C-alpha cells in the first residue's frame, strides 16, 4: 500500500490514535461488554421468536396469510 493513499492515511490515523490512548483497552472492553448485553441478553429476554411460536413449521405460509388477512 502506498503511503500517500487515502486508505493508508485513514488506517494510520486510527492505528496511531488507538496506540497512544491511555484508556483505550478499557474503553474497548466496556464497548464490547455493552454490545454483548444489547445483542445477546436483551434479545433472549425481550424479543422472543414470534414466528416459531405461532407458525408451527410453515413460517412462509403464516406470514402470507397474515399479510392477506391484514390487507383486507
Predicted model as a PDB file, atoms N, CA, C, CB and O in Angstrom, pLDDT in the B-factor column:
MODEL        1                                                                  
ATOM      1  N   UNK A   1       0.843  -1.172   0.000  1.00 66.00           N  
ATOM      2  CA  UNK A   1       0.000   0.000   0.000  1.00 66.00           C  
ATOM      3  C   UNK A   1       0.895   1.244   0.000  1.00 66.00           C  
ATOM      4  CB  UNK A   1      -0.962  -0.007   1.222  1.00 66.00           C  
ATOM      5  O   UNK A   1       1.883   1.303   0.732  1.00 66.00           O  
ATOM      6  N   UNK A   2       0.549   2.219  -0.810  1.00 76.00           N  
ATOM      7  CA  UNK A   2       1.336   3.440  -0.900  1.00 76.00           C  
ATOM      8  C   UNK A   2       1.059   4.331   0.304  1.00 76.00           C  
ATOM      9  CB  UNK A   2       1.029   4.189  -2.207  1.00 76.00           C  
ATOM     10  O   UNK A   2      -0.068   4.404   0.794  1.00 76.00           O  
ATOM     11  N   UNK A   3       2.100   5.002   0.770  1.00 77.00           N  
ATOM     12  CA  UNK A   3       1.957   5.828   1.969  1.00 77.00           C  
ATOM     13  C   UNK A   3       1.164   7.107   1.732  1.00 77.00           C  
ATOM     14  CB  UNK A   3       3.314   6.180   2.503  1.00 77.00           C  
ATOM     15  O   UNK A   3       0.730   7.742   2.693  1.00 77.00           O  
ATOM     16  N   UNK A   4       0.967   7.495   0.494  1.00 83.00           N  
ATOM     17  CA  UNK A   4       0.206   8.719   0.235  1.00 83.00           C  
ATOM     18  C   UNK A   4      -1.241   8.420  -0.161  1.00 83.00           C  
ATOM     19  CB  UNK A   4       0.884   9.533  -0.862  1.00 83.00           C  
ATOM     20  O   UNK A   4      -1.983   9.338  -0.512  1.00 83.00           O  
ATOM     21  N   UNK A   5      -1.650   7.157  -0.110  1.00 88.00           N  
ATOM     22  CA  UNK A   5      -3.027   6.822  -0.465  1.00 88.00           C  
ATOM     23  C   UNK A   5      -3.968   7.169   0.696  1.00 88.00           C  
ATOM     24  CB  UNK A   5      -3.145   5.318  -0.832  1.00 88.00           C  
ATOM     25  O   UNK A   5      -3.552   7.242   1.852  1.00 88.00           O  
ATOM     26  N   UNK A   6      -5.232   7.377   0.361  1.00 92.00           N  
ATOM     27  CA  UNK A   6      -6.231   7.770   1.355  1.00 92.00           C  
ATOM     28  C   UNK A   6      -6.451   6.673   2.393  1.00 92.00           C  
ATOM     29  CB  UNK A   6      -7.552   8.110   0.669  1.00 92.00           C  
ATOM     30  O   UNK A   6      -6.535   6.958   3.588  1.00 92.00           O  
ATOM     31  N   UNK A   7      -6.545   5.416   1.942  1.00 91.00           N  
ATOM     32  CA  UNK A   7      -6.786   4.318   2.879  1.00 91.00           C  
ATOM     33  C   UNK A   7      -5.641   4.152   3.868  1.00 91.00           C  
ATOM     34  CB  UNK A   7      -7.000   3.020   2.120  1.00 91.00           C  
ATOM     35  O   UNK A   7      -5.868   3.855   5.041  1.00 91.00           O  
ATOM     36  N   UNK A   8      -4.428   4.339   3.406  1.00 91.00           N  
ATOM     37  CA  UNK A   8      -3.287   4.239   4.309  1.00 91.00           C  
ATOM     38  C   UNK A   8      -3.334   5.343   5.359  1.00 91.00           C  
ATOM     39  CB  UNK A   8      -1.972   4.308   3.523  1.00 91.00           C  
ATOM     40  O   UNK A   8      -3.039   5.108   6.531  1.00 91.00           O  
ATOM     41  N   UNK A   9      -3.705   6.546   4.932  1.00 89.00           N  
ATOM     42  CA  UNK A   9      -3.774   7.662   5.875  1.00 89.00           C  
ATOM     43  C   UNK A   9      -4.856   7.432   6.929  1.00 89.00           C  
ATOM     44  CB  UNK A   9      -4.040   8.972   5.128  1.00 89.00           C  
ATOM     45  O   UNK A   9      -4.653   7.730   8.106  1.00 89.00           O  
ATOM     46  N   UNK A  10      -5.998   6.906   6.509  1.00 89.00           N  
ATOM     47  CA  UNK A  10      -7.079   6.618   7.453  1.00 89.00           C  
ATOM     48  C   UNK A  10      -6.653   5.530   8.430  1.00 89.00           C  
ATOM     49  CB  UNK A  10      -8.359   6.194   6.705  1.00 89.00           C  
ATOM     50  O   UNK A  10      -6.850   5.665   9.637  1.00 89.00           O  
ATOM     51  N   UNK A  11      -6.064   4.441   7.907  1.00 89.00           N  
ATOM     52  CA  UNK A  11      -5.586   3.355   8.763  1.00 89.00           C  
ATOM     53  C   UNK A  11      -4.550   3.868   9.752  1.00 89.00           C  
ATOM     54  CB  UNK A  11      -4.994   2.220   7.917  1.00 89.00           C  
ATOM     55  O   UNK A  11      -4.604   3.536  10.936  1.00 89.00           O  
ATOM     56  N   UNK A  12      -3.616   4.666   9.280  1.00 88.00           N  
ATOM     57  CA  UNK A  12      -2.556   5.186  10.132  1.00 88.00           C  
ATOM     58  C   UNK A  12      -3.116   6.103  11.212  1.00 88.00           C  
ATOM     59  CB  UNK A  12      -1.522   5.931   9.297  1.00 88.00           C  
ATOM     60  O   UNK A  12      -2.632   6.090  12.344  1.00 88.00           O  
ATOM     61  N   UNK A  13      -4.135   6.902  10.877  1.00 85.00           N  
ATOM     62  CA  UNK A  13      -4.766   7.780  11.850  1.00 85.00           C  
ATOM     63  C   UNK A  13      -5.361   6.974  13.005  1.00 85.00           C  
ATOM     64  CB  UNK A  13      -5.850   8.627  11.177  1.00 85.00           C  
ATOM     65  O   UNK A  13      -5.116   7.281  14.171  1.00 85.00           O  
ATOM     66  N   UNK A  14      -6.142   5.945  12.678  1.00 83.00           N  
ATOM     67  CA  UNK A  14      -6.763   5.138  13.728  1.00 83.00           C  
ATOM     68  C   UNK A  14      -5.740   4.306  14.491  1.00 83.00           C  
ATOM     69  CB  UNK A  14      -7.820   4.226  13.129  1.00 83.00           C  
ATOM     70  O   UNK A  14      -5.813   4.194  15.714  1.00 83.00           O  
ATOM     71  N   UNK A  15      -4.789   3.725  13.773  1.00 85.00           N  
ATOM     72  CA  UNK A  15      -3.781   2.901  14.433  1.00 85.00           C  
ATOM     73  C   UNK A  15      -2.968   3.731  15.414  1.00 85.00           C  
ATOM     74  CB  UNK A  15      -2.857   2.250  13.400  1.00 85.00           C  
ATOM     75  O   UNK A  15      -2.753   3.324  16.556  1.00 85.00           O  
ATOM     76  N   UNK A  16      -2.524   4.882  14.968  1.00 84.00           N  
ATOM     77  CA  UNK A  16      -1.721   5.741  15.826  1.00 84.00           C  
ATOM     78  C   UNK A  16      -2.549   6.279  16.986  1.00 84.00           C  
ATOM     79  CB  UNK A  16      -1.128   6.894  15.019  1.00 84.00           C  
ATOM     80  O   UNK A  16      -2.052   6.381  18.108  1.00 84.00           O  
ATOM     81  N   UNK A  17      -3.811   6.624  16.724  1.00 81.00           N  
ATOM     82  CA  UNK A  17      -4.662   7.148  17.779  1.00 81.00           C  
ATOM     83  C   UNK A  17      -4.943   6.132  18.864  1.00 81.00           C  
ATOM     84  CB  UNK A  17      -5.948   7.630  17.202  1.00 81.00           C  
ATOM     85  O   UNK A  17      -4.877   6.456  20.050  1.00 81.00           O  
ATOM     86  N   UNK A  18      -5.259   4.897  18.470  1.00 78.00           N  
ATOM     87  CA  UNK A  18      -5.550   3.872  19.469  1.00 78.00           C  
ATOM     88  C   UNK A  18      -4.298   3.399  20.186  1.00 78.00           C  
ATOM     89  CB  UNK A  18      -6.239   2.695  18.821  1.00 78.00           C  
ATOM     90  O   UNK A  18      -4.369   2.960  21.333  1.00 78.00           O  
ATOM     91  N   UNK A  19      -3.169   3.483  19.534  1.00 79.00           N  
ATOM     92  CA  UNK A  19      -1.923   3.048  20.156  1.00 79.00           C  
ATOM     93  C   UNK A  19      -1.536   3.988  21.293  1.00 79.00           C  
ATOM     94  CB  UNK A  19      -0.796   2.978  19.114  1.00 79.00           C  
ATOM     95  O   UNK A  19      -0.977   3.548  22.298  1.00 79.00           O  
ATOM     96  N   UNK A  20      -1.826   5.273  21.142  1.00 79.00           N  
ATOM     97  CA  UNK A  20      -1.418   6.248  22.145  1.00 79.00           C  
ATOM     98  C   UNK A  20      -2.513   6.568  23.154  1.00 79.00           C  
ATOM     99  CB  UNK A  20      -0.981   7.507  21.471  1.00 79.00           C  
ATOM    100  O   UNK A  20      -2.331   7.453  23.991  1.00 79.00           O  
ATOM    101  N   UNK A  21      -3.625   5.883  23.098  1.00 79.00           N  
ATOM    102  CA  UNK A  21      -4.672   6.115  24.087  1.00 79.00           C  
ATOM    103  C   UNK A  21      -4.267   5.517  25.430  1.00 79.00           C  
ATOM    104  CB  UNK A  21      -6.013   5.518  23.612  1.00 79.00           C  
ATOM    105  O   UNK A  21      -3.691   4.430  25.489  1.00 79.00           O  
ATOM    106  N   UNK A  22      -4.570   6.227  26.493  1.00 79.00           N  
ATOM    107  CA  UNK A  22      -4.247   5.695  27.817  1.00 79.00           C  
ATOM    108  C   UNK A  22      -5.280   4.677  28.266  1.00 79.00           C  
ATOM    109  CB  UNK A  22      -4.151   6.825  28.839  1.00 79.00           C  
ATOM    110  O   UNK A  22      -4.927   3.640  28.826  1.00 79.00           O  
ATOM    111  N   UNK A  23      -6.546   4.961  28.026  1.00 81.00           N  
ATOM    112  CA  UNK A  23      -7.610   4.079  28.481  1.00 81.00           C  
ATOM    113  C   UNK A  23      -8.220   3.278  27.332  1.00 81.00           C  
ATOM    114  CB  UNK A  23      -8.687   4.886  29.178  1.00 81.00           C  
ATOM    115  O   UNK A  23      -9.338   2.780  27.456  1.00 81.00           O  
ATOM    116  N   UNK A  24      -7.519   3.151  26.247  1.00 77.00           N  
ATOM    117  CA  UNK A  24      -8.070   2.530  25.056  1.00 77.00           C  
ATOM    118  C   UNK A  24      -8.569   1.116  25.259  1.00 77.00           C  
ATOM    119  CB  UNK A  24      -7.058   2.530  23.995  1.00 77.00           C  
ATOM    120  O   UNK A  24      -9.680   0.787  24.844  1.00 77.00           O  
ATOM    121  N   UNK A  25      -7.779   0.286  25.883  1.00 78.00           N  
ATOM    122  CA  UNK A  25      -8.181  -1.114  26.086  1.00 78.00           C  
ATOM    123  C   UNK A  25      -9.380  -1.215  27.022  1.00 78.00           C  
ATOM    124  CB  UNK A  25      -7.011  -1.933  26.650  1.00 78.00           C  
ATOM    125  O   UNK A  25     -10.279  -2.027  26.805  1.00 78.00           O  
ATOM    126  N   UNK A  26      -9.387  -0.396  28.050  1.00 85.00           N  
ATOM    127  CA  UNK A  26     -10.513  -0.407  28.987  1.00 85.00           C  
ATOM    128  C   UNK A  26     -11.788   0.059  28.304  1.00 85.00           C  
ATOM    129  CB  UNK A  26     -10.213   0.480  30.202  1.00 85.00           C  
ATOM    130  O   UNK A  26     -12.849  -0.532  28.503  1.00 85.00           O  
ATOM    131  N   UNK A  27     -11.695   1.100  27.510  1.00 85.00           N  
ATOM    132  CA  UNK A  27     -12.877   1.600  26.815  1.00 85.00           C  
ATOM    133  C   UNK A  27     -13.401   0.585  25.809  1.00 85.00           C  
ATOM    134  CB  UNK A  27     -12.562   2.913  26.113  1.00 85.00           C  
ATOM    135  O   UNK A  27     -14.612   0.392  25.698  1.00 85.00           O  
ATOM    136  N   UNK A  28     -12.504  -0.064  25.077  1.00 82.00           N  
ATOM    137  CA  UNK A  28     -12.947  -1.084  24.116  1.00 82.00           C  
ATOM    138  C   UNK A  28     -13.573  -2.273  24.840  1.00 82.00           C  
ATOM    139  CB  UNK A  28     -11.765  -1.557  23.243  1.00 82.00           C  
ATOM    140  O   UNK A  28     -14.522  -2.872  24.333  1.00 82.00           O  
ATOM    141  N   UNK A  29     -13.062  -2.619  26.003  1.00 88.00           N  
ATOM    142  CA  UNK A  29     -13.666  -3.709  26.779  1.00 88.00           C  
ATOM    143  C   UNK A  29     -15.079  -3.332  27.217  1.00 88.00           C  
ATOM    144  CB  UNK A  29     -12.798  -4.047  28.013  1.00 88.00           C  
ATOM    145  O   UNK A  29     -15.989  -4.158  27.158  1.00 88.00           O  
ATOM    146  N   UNK A  30     -15.263  -2.095  27.652  1.00 92.00           N  
ATOM    147  CA  UNK A  30     -16.594  -1.642  28.051  1.00 92.00           C  
ATOM    148  C   UNK A  30     -17.537  -1.649  26.857  1.00 92.00           C  
ATOM    149  CB  UNK A  30     -16.526  -0.235  28.668  1.00 92.00           C  
ATOM    150  O   UNK A  30     -18.688  -2.066  26.984  1.00 92.00           O  
ATOM    151  N   UNK A  31     -17.069  -1.196  25.704  1.00 91.00           N  
ATOM    152  CA  UNK A  31     -17.897  -1.191  24.495  1.00 91.00           C  
ATOM    153  C   UNK A  31     -18.307  -2.601  24.115  1.00 91.00           C  
ATOM    154  CB  UNK A  31     -17.151  -0.531  23.331  1.00 91.00           C  
ATOM    155  O   UNK A  31     -19.473  -2.834  23.794  1.00 91.00           O  
ATOM    156  N   UNK A  32     -17.383  -3.543  24.143  1.00 92.00           N  
ATOM    157  CA  UNK A  32     -17.699  -4.928  23.769  1.00 92.00           C  
ATOM    158  C   UNK A  32     -18.667  -5.570  24.762  1.00 92.00           C  
ATOM    159  CB  UNK A  32     -16.414  -5.761  23.683  1.00 92.00           C  
ATOM    160  O   UNK A  32     -19.551  -6.327  24.359  1.00 92.00           O  
ATOM    161  N   UNK A  33     -18.513  -5.280  26.042  1.00 95.00           N  
ATOM    162  CA  UNK A  33     -19.436  -5.822  27.041  1.00 95.00           C  
ATOM    163  C   UNK A  33     -20.844  -5.257  26.828  1.00 95.00           C  
ATOM    164  CB  UNK A  33     -18.937  -5.501  28.470  1.00 95.00           C  
ATOM    165  O   UNK A  33     -21.830  -5.988  26.924  1.00 95.00           O  
ATOM    166  N   UNK A  34     -20.933  -3.958  26.539  1.00 94.00           N  
ATOM    167  CA  UNK A  34     -22.242  -3.341  26.287  1.00 94.00           C  
ATOM    168  C   UNK A  34     -22.892  -3.931  25.038  1.00 94.00           C  
ATOM    169  CB  UNK A  34     -22.100  -1.814  26.136  1.00 94.00           C  
ATOM    170  O   UNK A  34     -24.096  -4.186  25.033  1.00 94.00           O  
ATOM    171  N   UNK A  35     -22.115  -4.150  23.984  1.00 93.00           N  
ATOM    172  CA  UNK A  35     -22.667  -4.752  22.768  1.00 93.00           C  
ATOM    173  C   UNK A  35     -23.153  -6.173  23.029  1.00 93.00           C  
ATOM    174  CB  UNK A  35     -21.621  -4.754  21.650  1.00 93.00           C  
ATOM    175  O   UNK A  35     -24.194  -6.577  22.511  1.00 93.00           O  
ATOM    176  N   UNK A  36     -22.414  -6.926  23.821  1.00 92.00           N  
ATOM    177  CA  UNK A  36     -22.844  -8.272  24.168  1.00 92.00           C  
ATOM    178  C   UNK A  36     -24.163  -8.237  24.922  1.00 92.00           C  
ATOM    179  CB  UNK A  36     -21.776  -8.978  25.002  1.00 92.00           C  
ATOM    180  O   UNK A  36     -25.065  -9.028  24.646  1.00 92.00           O  
ATOM    181  N   UNK A  37     -24.272  -7.323  25.868  1.00 89.00           N  
ATOM    182  CA  UNK A  37     -25.516  -7.209  26.635  1.00 89.00           C  
ATOM    183  C   UNK A  37     -26.676  -6.833  25.722  1.00 89.00           C  
ATOM    184  CB  UNK A  37     -25.367  -6.168  27.760  1.00 89.00           C  
ATOM    185  O   UNK A  37     -27.761  -7.404  25.824  1.00 89.00           O  
ATOM    186  N   UNK A  38     -26.451  -5.884  24.841  1.00 88.00           N  
ATOM    187  CA  UNK A  38     -27.523  -5.430  23.957  1.00 88.00           C  
ATOM    188  C   UNK A  38     -27.986  -6.551  23.041  1.00 88.00           C  
ATOM    189  CB  UNK A  38     -27.062  -4.232  23.126  1.00 88.00           C  
ATOM    190  O   UNK A  38     -29.185  -6.814  22.946  1.00 88.00           O  
ATOM    191  N   UNK A  39     -27.061  -7.209  22.372  1.00 88.00           N  
ATOM    192  CA  UNK A  39     -27.449  -8.166  21.345  1.00 88.00           C  
ATOM    193  C   UNK A  39     -27.748  -9.563  21.874  1.00 88.00           C  
ATOM    194  CB  UNK A  39     -26.375  -8.252  20.327  1.00 88.00           C  
ATOM    195  O   UNK A  39     -28.584 -10.254  21.291  1.00 88.00           O  
ATOM    196  N   UNK A  40     -27.128  -9.996  22.913  1.00 88.00           N  
ATOM    197  CA  UNK A  40     -27.338 -11.354  23.397  1.00 88.00           C  
ATOM    198  C   UNK A  40     -28.398 -11.413  24.492  1.00 88.00           C  
ATOM    199  CB  UNK A  40     -26.033 -11.929  23.912  1.00 88.00           C  
ATOM    200  O   UNK A  40     -29.385 -12.139  24.367  1.00 88.00           O  
ATOM    201  N   UNK A  41     -28.201 -10.666  25.540  1.00 85.00           N  
ATOM    202  CA  UNK A  41     -29.074 -10.760  26.697  1.00 85.00           C  
ATOM    203  C   UNK A  41     -30.446 -10.168  26.413  1.00 85.00           C  
ATOM    204  CB  UNK A  41     -28.446 -10.064  27.886  1.00 85.00           C  
ATOM    205  O   UNK A  41     -31.458 -10.808  26.699  1.00 85.00           O  
ATOM    206  N   UNK A  42     -30.505  -8.969  25.859  1.00 84.00           N  
ATOM    207  CA  UNK A  42     -31.798  -8.339  25.611  1.00 84.00           C  
ATOM    208  C   UNK A  42     -32.606  -9.097  24.573  1.00 84.00           C  
ATOM    209  CB  UNK A  42     -31.606  -6.906  25.164  1.00 84.00           C  
ATOM    210  O   UNK A  42     -33.829  -9.178  24.683  1.00 84.00           O  
ATOM    211  N   UNK A  43     -31.944  -9.654  23.569  1.00 82.00           N  
ATOM    212  CA  UNK A  43     -32.662 -10.418  22.548  1.00 82.00           C  
ATOM    213  C   UNK A  43     -33.315 -11.656  23.151  1.00 82.00           C  
ATOM    214  CB  UNK A  43     -31.713 -10.822  21.413  1.00 82.00           C  
ATOM    215  O   UNK A  43     -34.453 -11.985  22.816  1.00 82.00           O  
ATOM    216  N   UNK A  44     -32.617 -12.325  24.015  1.00 81.00           N  
ATOM    217  CA  UNK A  44     -33.148 -13.545  24.615  1.00 81.00           C  
ATOM    218  C   UNK A  44     -34.356 -13.252  25.493  1.00 81.00           C  
ATOM    219  CB  UNK A  44     -32.070 -14.246  25.431  1.00 81.00           C  
ATOM    220  O   UNK A  44     -35.350 -13.975  25.434  1.00 81.00           O  
ATOM    221  N   UNK A  45     -34.285 -12.203  26.305  1.00 83.00           N  
ATOM    222  CA  UNK A  45     -35.339 -11.959  27.273  1.00 83.00           C  
ATOM    223  C   UNK A  45     -36.492 -11.100  26.766  1.00 83.00           C  
ATOM    224  CB  UNK A  45     -34.757 -11.321  28.461  1.00 83.00           C  
ATOM    225  O   UNK A  45     -37.622 -11.258  27.229  1.00 83.00           O  
ATOM    226  N   UNK A  46     -36.233 -10.194  25.825  1.00 82.00           N  
ATOM    227  CA  UNK A  46     -37.275  -9.247  25.429  1.00 82.00           C  
ATOM    228  C   UNK A  46     -37.809  -9.435  24.017  1.00 82.00           C  
ATOM    229  CB  UNK A  46     -36.756  -7.873  25.559  1.00 82.00           C  
ATOM    230  O   UNK A  46     -38.837  -8.854  23.672  1.00 82.00           O  
ATOM    231  N   UNK A  47     -37.143 -10.225  23.198  1.00 80.00           N  
ATOM    232  CA  UNK A  47     -37.587 -10.414  21.825  1.00 80.00           C  
ATOM    233  C   UNK A  47     -37.715 -11.904  21.510  1.00 80.00           C  
ATOM    234  CB  UNK A  47     -36.613  -9.736  20.844  1.00 80.00           C  
ATOM    235  O   UNK A  47     -36.820 -12.481  20.892  1.00 80.00           O  
ATOM    236  N   UNK A  48     -38.803 -12.525  21.921  1.00 80.00           N  
ATOM    237  CA  UNK A  48     -38.975 -13.956  21.640  1.00 80.00           C  
ATOM    238  C   UNK A  48     -39.226 -14.179  20.143  1.00 80.00           C  
ATOM    239  CB  UNK A  48     -40.149 -14.539  22.477  1.00 80.00           C  
ATOM    240  O   UNK A  48     -39.593 -13.254  19.419  1.00 80.00           O  
ATOM    241  N   UNK A  49     -39.025 -15.401  19.704  1.00 81.00           N  
ATOM    242  CA  UNK A  49     -39.220 -15.746  18.302  1.00 81.00           C  
ATOM    243  C   UNK A  49     -40.711 -15.945  18.044  1.00 81.00           C  
ATOM    244  CB  UNK A  49     -38.414 -17.024  17.922  1.00 81.00           C  
ATOM    245  O   UNK A  49     -41.240 -17.035  18.261  1.00 81.00           O  
ATOM    246  N   UNK A  50     -41.379 -14.909  17.588  1.00 82.00           N  
ATOM    247  CA  UNK A  50     -42.820 -14.906  17.394  1.00 82.00           C  
ATOM    248  C   UNK A  50     -43.242 -15.918  16.333  1.00 82.00           C  
ATOM    249  CB  UNK A  50     -43.293 -13.513  17.007  1.00 82.00           C  
ATOM    250  O   UNK A  50     -44.233 -16.626  16.512  1.00 82.00           O  
ATOM    251  N   UNK A  51     -42.504 -15.989  15.241  1.00 83.00           N  
ATOM    252  CA  UNK A  51     -42.876 -16.915  14.160  1.00 83.00           C  
ATOM    253  C   UNK A  51     -42.793 -18.368  14.600  1.00 83.00           C  
ATOM    254  CB  UNK A  51     -41.980 -16.698  12.949  1.00 83.00           C  
ATOM    255  O   UNK A  51     -43.663 -19.174  14.268  1.00 83.00           O  
ATOM    256  N   UNK A  52     -41.766 -18.695  15.333  1.00 82.00           N  
ATOM    257  CA  UNK A  52     -41.611 -20.088  15.760  1.00 82.00           C  
ATOM    258  C   UNK A  52     -42.748 -20.507  16.684  1.00 82.00           C  
ATOM    259  CB  UNK A  52     -40.262 -20.286  16.465  1.00 82.00           C  
ATOM    260  O   UNK A  52     -43.154 -21.669  16.681  1.00 82.00           O  
ATOM    261  N   UNK A  53     -43.259 -19.580  17.465  1.00 83.00           N  
ATOM    262  CA  UNK A  53     -44.346 -19.897  18.393  1.00 83.00           C  
ATOM    263  C   UNK A  53     -45.694 -20.002  17.690  1.00 83.00           C  
ATOM    264  CB  UNK A  53     -44.421 -18.846  19.482  1.00 83.00           C  
ATOM    265  O   UNK A  53     -46.525 -20.820  18.084  1.00 83.00           O  
ATOM    266  N   UNK A  54     -45.929 -19.198  16.663  1.00 84.00           N  
ATOM    267  CA  UNK A  54     -47.245 -19.137  16.052  1.00 84.00           C  
ATOM    268  C   UNK A  54     -47.363 -19.872  14.724  1.00 84.00           C  
ATOM    269  CB  UNK A  54     -47.619 -17.729  15.855  1.00 84.00           C  
ATOM    270  O   UNK A  54     -48.469 -20.265  14.353  1.00 84.00           O  
ATOM    271  N   UNK A  55     -46.272 -20.073  13.996  1.00 84.00           N  
ATOM    272  CA  UNK A  55     -46.363 -20.644  12.651  1.00 84.00           C  
ATOM    273  C   UNK A  55     -46.431 -22.162  12.659  1.00 84.00           C  
ATOM    274  CB  UNK A  55     -45.185 -20.201  11.826  1.00 84.00           C  
ATOM    275  O   UNK A  55     -47.030 -22.745  11.754  1.00 84.00           O  
ATOM    276  N   UNK A  56     -45.850 -22.811  13.627  1.00 83.00           N  
ATOM    277  CA  UNK A  56     -45.863 -24.270  13.748  1.00 83.00           C  
ATOM    278  C   UNK A  56     -45.290 -24.954  12.507  1.00 83.00           C  
ATOM    279  CB  UNK A  56     -47.285 -24.761  13.996  1.00 83.00           C  
ATOM    280  O   UNK A  56     -45.881 -25.898  11.984  1.00 83.00           O  
ATOM    281  N   UNK A  57     -44.142 -24.473  12.041  1.00 82.00           N  
ATOM    282  CA  UNK A  57     -43.427 -25.134  10.958  1.00 82.00           C  
ATOM    283  C   UNK A  57     -43.536 -24.478   9.604  1.00 82.00           C  
ATOM    284  CB  UNK A  57     -43.897 -26.497  10.844  1.00 82.00           C  
ATOM    285  O   UNK A  57     -42.596 -24.566   8.815  1.00 82.00           O  
ATOM    286  N   UNK A  58     -44.641 -23.824   9.298  1.00 86.00           N  
ATOM    287  CA  UNK A  58     -44.823 -23.205   7.985  1.00 86.00           C  
ATOM    288  C   UNK A  58     -44.768 -21.686   8.129  1.00 86.00           C  
ATOM    289  CB  UNK A  58     -46.172 -23.648   7.343  1.00 86.00           C  
ATOM    290  O   UNK A  58     -45.796 -21.010   8.098  1.00 86.00           O  
ATOM    291  N   UNK A  59     -43.550 -21.160   8.288  1.00 88.00           N  
ATOM    292  CA  UNK A  59     -43.391 -19.728   8.510  1.00 88.00           C  
ATOM    293  C   UNK A  59     -43.846 -18.911   7.308  1.00 88.00           C  
ATOM    294  CB  UNK A  59     -41.947 -19.409   8.832  1.00 88.00           C  
ATOM    295  O   UNK A  59     -44.515 -17.890   7.471  1.00 88.00           O  
ATOM    296  N   UNK A  60     -43.492 -19.347   6.110  1.00 90.00           N  
ATOM    297  CA  UNK A  60     -43.852 -18.591   4.909  1.00 90.00           C  
ATOM    298  C   UNK A  60     -45.369 -18.534   4.735  1.00 90.00           C  
ATOM    299  CB  UNK A  60     -43.200 -19.218   3.665  1.00 90.00           C  
ATOM    300  O   UNK A  60     -45.920 -17.483   4.406  1.00 90.00           O  
ATOM    301  N   UNK A  61     -46.029 -19.641   4.950  1.00 90.00           N  
ATOM    302  CA  UNK A  61     -47.481 -19.665   4.839  1.00 90.00           C  
ATOM    303  C   UNK A  61     -48.158 -18.801   5.880  1.00 90.00           C  
ATOM    304  CB  UNK A  61     -47.981 -21.070   4.953  1.00 90.00           C  
ATOM    305  O   UNK A  61     -49.153 -18.136   5.591  1.00 90.00           O  
ATOM    306  N   UNK A  62     -47.623 -18.807   7.091  1.00 89.00           N  
ATOM    307  CA  UNK A  62     -48.190 -17.988   8.161  1.00 89.00           C  
ATOM    308  C   UNK A  62     -48.061 -16.502   7.829  1.00 89.00           C  
ATOM    309  CB  UNK A  62     -47.497 -18.298   9.501  1.00 89.00           C  
ATOM    310  O   UNK A  62     -49.009 -15.736   8.000  1.00 89.00           O  
ATOM    311  N   UNK A  63     -46.881 -16.104   7.355  1.00 90.00           N  
ATOM    312  CA  UNK A  63     -46.672 -14.699   7.011  1.00 90.00           C  
ATOM    313  C   UNK A  63     -47.582 -14.295   5.857  1.00 90.00           C  
ATOM    314  CB  UNK A  63     -45.198 -14.442   6.645  1.00 90.00           C  
ATOM    315  O   UNK A  63     -48.148 -13.202   5.871  1.00 90.00           O  
ATOM    316  N   UNK A  64     -47.729 -15.167   4.856  1.00 91.00           N  
ATOM    317  CA  UNK A  64     -48.586 -14.854   3.708  1.00 91.00           C  
ATOM    318  C   UNK A  64     -50.039 -14.680   4.141  1.00 91.00           C  
ATOM    319  CB  UNK A  64     -48.481 -15.959   2.643  1.00 91.00           C  
ATOM    320  O   UNK A  64     -50.700 -13.733   3.715  1.00 91.00           O  
ATOM    321  N   UNK A  65     -50.537 -15.574   4.974  1.00 90.00           N  
ATOM    322  CA  UNK A  65     -51.932 -15.444   5.407  1.00 90.00           C  
ATOM    323  C   UNK A  65     -52.135 -14.215   6.283  1.00 90.00           C  
ATOM    324  CB  UNK A  65     -52.370 -16.696   6.164  1.00 90.00           C  
ATOM    325  O   UNK A  65     -53.169 -13.555   6.187  1.00 90.00           O  
ATOM    326  N   UNK A  66     -51.178 -13.903   7.122  1.00 88.00           N  
ATOM    327  CA  UNK A  66     -51.299 -12.707   7.949  1.00 88.00           C  
ATOM    328  C   UNK A  66     -51.295 -11.445   7.097  1.00 88.00           C  
ATOM    329  CB  UNK A  66     -50.168 -12.653   8.973  1.00 88.00           C  
ATOM    330  O   UNK A  66     -52.059 -10.517   7.366  1.00 88.00           O  
ATOM    331  N   UNK A  67     -50.450 -11.397   6.079  1.00 92.00           N  
ATOM    332  CA  UNK A  67     -50.420 -10.219   5.204  1.00 92.00           C  
ATOM    333  C   UNK A  67     -51.732 -10.065   4.432  1.00 92.00           C  
ATOM    334  CB  UNK A  67     -49.243 -10.314   4.222  1.00 92.00           C  
ATOM    335  O   UNK A  67     -52.250  -8.957   4.291  1.00 92.00           O  
ATOM    336  N   UNK A  68     -52.258 -11.175   3.937  1.00 92.00           N  
ATOM    337  CA  UNK A  68     -53.517 -11.120   3.191  1.00 92.00           C  
ATOM    338  C   UNK A  68     -54.650 -10.730   4.114  1.00 92.00           C  
ATOM    339  CB  UNK A  68     -53.820 -12.469   2.519  1.00 92.00           C  
ATOM    340  O   UNK A  68     -55.479  -9.896   3.750  1.00 92.00           O  
ATOM    341  N   UNK A  69     -54.706 -11.314   5.304  1.00 90.00           N  
ATOM    342  CA  UNK A  69     -55.792 -11.011   6.245  1.00 90.00           C  
ATOM    343  C   UNK A  69     -55.747  -9.543   6.706  1.00 90.00           C  
ATOM    344  CB  UNK A  69     -55.710 -11.949   7.469  1.00 90.00           C  
ATOM    345  O   UNK A  69     -56.792  -8.913   6.866  1.00 90.00           O  
ATOM    346  N   UNK A  70     -54.572  -9.014   6.912  1.00 88.00           N  
ATOM    347  CA  UNK A  70     -54.475  -7.637   7.385  1.00 88.00           C  
ATOM    348  C   UNK A  70     -54.698  -6.614   6.282  1.00 88.00           C  
ATOM    349  CB  UNK A  70     -53.131  -7.408   8.014  1.00 88.00           C  
ATOM    350  O   UNK A  70     -55.035  -5.465   6.570  1.00 88.00           O  
ATOM    351  N   UNK A  71     -54.520  -7.001   5.041  1.00 84.00           N  
ATOM    352  CA  UNK A  71     -54.728  -6.054   3.939  1.00 84.00           C  
ATOM    353  C   UNK A  71     -56.200  -5.876   3.613  1.00 84.00           C  
ATOM    354  CB  UNK A  71     -53.983  -6.519   2.699  1.00 84.00           C  
ATOM    355  O   UNK A  71     -56.570  -4.913   2.942  1.00 84.00           O  
ATOM    356  N   UNK A  72     -57.043  -6.783   4.074  1.00 78.00           N  
ATOM    357  CA  UNK A  72     -58.477  -6.713   3.758  1.00 78.00           C  
ATOM    358  C   UNK A  72     -59.233  -5.912   4.762  1.00 78.00           C  
ATOM    359  CB  UNK A  72     -59.073  -8.084   3.673  1.00 78.00           C  
ATOM    360  O   UNK A  72     -60.448  -5.757   4.640  1.00 78.00           O  
TER     361      UNK A  72                                                      
ENDMDL                                                                          
END                                                                             
